């Protein structure tokens, strides 16, 4: 990165301070985030929840550098995003951030192996074969690496997407409704893989979800309502998460 990293003493990988995001102007203006501050520790899994229109997706997009706040600051692994131009921000997302989306976002013309290795190829980096082998074993598709996405189930495609995000060893992975397009069995497999990424690979994961079962695998749950954080506490079982949402909303 051409932007020098700002060294910090904390173990926080992602932090936001007093974020505001306003869409539109004048009477048509809508405040999606209204003074949000949050920290995501290294080696942890943070779930962001909230009702429709609460600002949770806006928050994730700003934390991940996909959108810029109207005001406030975001720091990823010691780098203040406000100090980056668009090219530097693209570089940071490529080198420091992994993404997992609801609809997989695999390239249909590439097979599973090529999709997993694509970010490294684009960055001109050689893959770590040991890490690749470990990830392939973890996602359980060693016999499907030569298959294209259309030849894989939804759960297999999402596991390939997670392996792709992990392959570049990013500072943080942002997962946007990663189980939203999966059946219950595939959802369980994907959530287990995300948990394994945190517990065994030391990865940091920030996950937006509306699913209490998904949020229950997290270390903590952050609940947004009307663009503000109203709860930030350790996650419990799915019933406890549902109760938390009822209380918060």
C-alpha positions as CSV (number, residue, x, y, z in Angstrom):
1,X,0.0,0.0,0.0
2,X,1.3,3.5,-0.8
3,X,-0.6,4.7,2.3
4,X,1.6,3.9,5.4
5,X,-0.2,1.9,8.0
6,X,-0.9,3.6,11.3
7,X,0.4,1.4,14.1
8,X,-2.0,0.7,16.9
9,X,-1.4,-1.2,20.2
10,X,-4.9,-2.8,20.3
11,X,-5.9,-6.1,18.9
12,X,-8.7,-4.5,17.1
13,X,-8.8,-5.3,13.3
14,X,-11.7,-3.2,12.3
15,X,-13.0,-0.1,14.1
16,X,-15.5,2.6,13.3
17,X,-16.0,5.9,15.1
18,X,-19.1,8.0,15.0
19,X,-20.2,6.9,11.5
20,X,-23.0,8.7,9.8
21,X,-24.3,7.9,6.4
22,X,-27.0,10.0,4.8
23,X,-28.5,9.2,1.4
24,X,-30.2,12.0,-0.6
25,X,-30.5,15.7,0.3
26,X,-33.0,18.1,1.9
27,X,-36.4,16.7,2.7
28,X,-35.6,13.5,0.8
29,X,-32.5,12.8,2.9
30,X,-32.5,9.4,4.7
31,X,-30.1,8.8,7.6
32,X,-29.0,5.1,7.3
33,X,-26.3,5.4,10.1
34,X,-26.5,7.8,12.9
35,X,-23.4,8.0,15.1
36,X,-22.3,4.3,15.0
37,X,-19.1,3.3,16.8
38,X,-17.9,-0.3,16.9
39,X,-14.8,-2.4,17.2
40,X,-14.2,-5.9,15.9
41,X,-11.4,-7.7,17.7
42,X,-8.8,-9.9,15.9
43,X,-9.6,-13.6,15.9
44,X,-13.3,-13.0,16.6
45,X,-16.6,-13.5,14.9
46,X,-19.0,-10.5,15.1
47,X,-22.6,-10.8,13.9
48,X,-24.5,-7.7,12.9
49,X,-28.3,-7.9,13.1
50,X,-31.3,-5.7,12.9
51,X,-34.7,-5.4,11.2
52,X,-35.0,-4.4,7.6
53,X,-33.9,-0.8,7.1
54,X,-31.9,-0.8,10.3
55,X,-28.6,0.1,8.5
56,X,-26.8,-3.2,9.0
57,X,-25.9,-3.7,5.3
58,X,-24.8,0.0,5.1
59,X,-22.6,-0.5,8.1
60,X,-20.9,-3.6,6.6
61,X,-20.4,-1.8,3.3
62,X,-18.7,1.1,5.0
63,X,-16.6,-1.1,7.3
64,X,-15.4,-3.1,4.2
65,X,-14.5,0.0,2.2
66,X,-17.3,-0.6,-0.4
67,X,-18.9,2.7,0.5
68,X,-17.7,5.9,2.2
69,X,-19.4,7.4,5.2
70,X,-20.9,10.9,5.2
71,X,-18.8,11.5,8.3
72,X,-16.9,9.4,10.8
73,X,-13.8,7.1,10.5
74,X,-13.1,3.5,9.6
75,X,-9.8,1.8,10.3
76,X,-8.8,-1.7,9.0
77,X,-5.7,-3.3,10.4
78,X,-4.3,0.1,11.3
79,X,-5.1,1.8,8.1
80,X,-7.5,4.8,8.1
81,X,-9.7,4.4,5.1
82,X,-10.4,8.2,4.9
83,X,-6.8,8.7,3.9
84,X,-7.0,6.5,0.8
85,X,-8.0,7.5,-2.7
86,X,-10.1,5.1,-4.8
87,X,-7.1,3.2,-6.2
88,X,-5.6,2.7,-2.8
89,X,-9.0,1.7,-1.4
90,X,-9.3,-0.9,-4.2
91,X,-5.8,-2.2,-3.3
92,X,-6.7,-2.4,0.4
93,X,-9.8,-4.4,-0.3
94,X,-7.8,-6.8,-2.5
95,X,-5.0,-7.3,0.0
96,X,-6.7,-6.9,3.4
97,X,-10.3,-7.9,3.0
98,X,-12.1,-11.0,2.0
99,X,-15.8,-11.1,1.0
100,X,-18.5,-13.8,1.1
101,X,-21.8,-12.8,-0.4
102,X,-25.3,-14.4,-0.3
103,X,-25.2,-15.3,-4.0
104,X,-21.6,-16.7,-4.0
105,X,-20.2,-14.4,-6.8
106,X,-18.2,-17.2,-8.4
107,X,-17.1,-16.8,-12.0
108,X,-19.1,-19.3,-14.0
109,X,-16.4,-19.9,-16.6
110,X,-13.8,-20.9,-14.0
111,X,-13.7,-24.2,-12.1
112,X,-13.7,-24.4,-8.3
113,X,-9.9,-24.5,-8.1
114,X,-9.5,-21.4,-10.4
115,X,-12.2,-19.5,-8.4
116,X,-10.4,-20.2,-5.1
117,X,-7.1,-19.0,-6.6
118,X,-8.5,-16.0,-8.5
119,X,-7.7,-13.3,-6.0
120,X,-4.1,-14.3,-5.8
121,X,-3.8,-14.5,-9.6
122,X,-5.2,-11.0,-9.9
123,X,-2.7,-9.8,-7.3
124,X,0.2,-11.5,-9.0
125,X,0.9,-13.6,-5.9
126,X,1.9,-17.3,-5.8
127,X,-0.5,-19.5,-3.8
128,X,0.5,-21.2,-0.6
129,X,0.0,-24.8,-1.6
130,X,-0.2,-26.0,2.0
131,X,-2.9,-23.5,2.8
132,X,-4.8,-24.4,-0.4
133,X,-4.7,-28.1,0.5
134,X,-5.9,-27.3,4.0
135,X,-8.8,-25.2,2.8
136,X,-9.8,-27.8,0.2
137,X,-9.8,-30.4,2.9
138,X,-11.9,-28.1,5.2
139,X,-14.5,-27.4,2.6
140,X,-14.7,-31.1,1.5
141,X,-14.7,-30.7,-2.3
142,X,-11.3,-32.2,-3.2
143,X,-13.1,-34.4,-5.8
144,X,-15.0,-31.4,-7.3
145,X,-12.1,-28.9,-7.9
146,X,-12.4,-29.4,-11.7
147,X,-16.1,-28.6,-11.7
148,X,-17.6,-25.2,-12.6
149,X,-20.1,-23.5,-10.3
150,X,-23.1,-24.7,-12.3
151,X,-22.0,-28.3,-11.5
152,X,-21.9,-27.6,-7.7
153,X,-24.6,-27.4,-5.1
154,X,-25.4,-24.1,-3.5
155,X,-23.6,-25.2,-0.3
156,X,-20.6,-26.3,-2.3
157,X,-20.5,-23.0,-4.1
158,X,-20.6,-21.0,-0.9
159,X,-17.8,-23.2,0.6
160,X,-15.7,-22.4,-2.5
161,X,-16.5,-18.7,-2.0
162,X,-15.3,-18.9,1.7
163,X,-12.1,-20.8,0.7
164,X,-11.5,-18.0,-2.0
165,X,-11.9,-15.4,0.7
166,X,-9.5,-17.2,3.1
167,X,-6.9,-18.1,0.4
168,X,-5.5,-14.5,0.3
169,X,-5.1,-14.5,4.2
170,X,-6.9,-11.2,4.6
171,X,-7.0,-9.1,7.8
172,X,-10.8,-9.6,7.9
173,X,-13.6,-11.4,6.1
174,X,-17.0,-9.7,5.6
175,X,-19.9,-12.1,5.1
176,X,-23.2,-10.6,3.9
177,X,-26.0,-13.1,4.7
178,X,-23.8,-16.0,3.8
179,X,-26.6,-18.6,4.5
180,X,-29.4,-16.5,3.0
181,X,-29.6,-18.6,-0.2
182,X,-29.0,-22.1,1.3
183,X,-31.0,-24.9,2.8
184,X,-30.6,-25.8,6.5
185,X,-28.0,-28.5,5.9
186,X,-25.9,-26.4,3.7
187,X,-26.2,-23.5,6.1
188,X,-24.9,-25.6,8.9
189,X,-21.9,-26.6,6.9
190,X,-21.1,-23.0,5.9
191,X,-21.5,-21.7,9.4
192,X,-19.2,-24.5,10.7
193,X,-16.6,-23.5,8.2
194,X,-16.8,-19.8,9.2
195,X,-16.4,-20.8,12.9
196,X,-13.4,-23.1,12.0
197,X,-11.8,-20.2,10.1
198,X,-11.9,-18.1,13.3
199,X,-11.0,-20.9,15.8
200,X,-8.3,-22.7,13.8
201,X,-7.0,-20.2,11.3
202,X,-7.2,-17.2,13.6
203,X,-9.4,-15.3,11.0
204,X,-11.5,-12.3,11.9
205,X,-15.1,-12.4,10.5
206,X,-17.8,-9.8,10.5
207,X,-21.1,-11.2,9.4
208,X,-24.4,-9.5,8.6
209,X,-27.3,-11.9,9.1
210,X,-31.0,-11.9,9.9
211,X,-30.8,-15.6,11.0
212,X,-30.7,-16.2,14.7
213,X,-29.1,-19.7,14.1
214,X,-26.3,-18.0,12.1
215,X,-25.8,-15.3,14.7
216,X,-25.5,-17.9,17.5
217,X,-22.2,-19.1,16.2
218,X,-20.7,-15.6,16.7
219,X,-18.7,-14.4,19.7
220,X,-20.9,-11.3,19.9
221,X,-24.0,-9.8,18.4
222,X,-24.3,-6.2,17.5
223,X,-28.0,-5.1,16.9
224,X,-28.8,-2.0,14.9
225,X,-32.2,-0.2,15.0
226,X,-32.8,3.0,13.0
227,X,-29.2,3.4,12.2
228,X,-28.0,3.2,15.8
229,X,-26.5,0.3,17.9
230,X,-28.9,-0.6,20.6
231,X,-27.2,-3.9,21.7
232,X,-23.7,-5.1,21.7
233,X,-23.2,-8.3,23.8
234,X,-22.0,-11.9,23.7
235,X,-24.0,-14.2,21.5
236,X,-26.0,-17.0,23.1
237,X,-28.0,-19.9,21.6
238,X,-30.5,-19.2,18.8
239,X,-33.3,-18.7,21.3
240,X,-31.3,-16.2,23.3
241,X,-30.5,-14.3,20.0
242,X,-34.2,-14.2,19.1
243,X,-35.0,-12.9,22.6
244,X,-32.3,-10.2,22.2
245,X,-33.8,-9.1,18.9
246,X,-37.3,-8.9,20.4
247,X,-36.0,-6.8,23.3
248,X,-33.9,-4.5,21.0
249,X,-36.6,-4.0,18.4
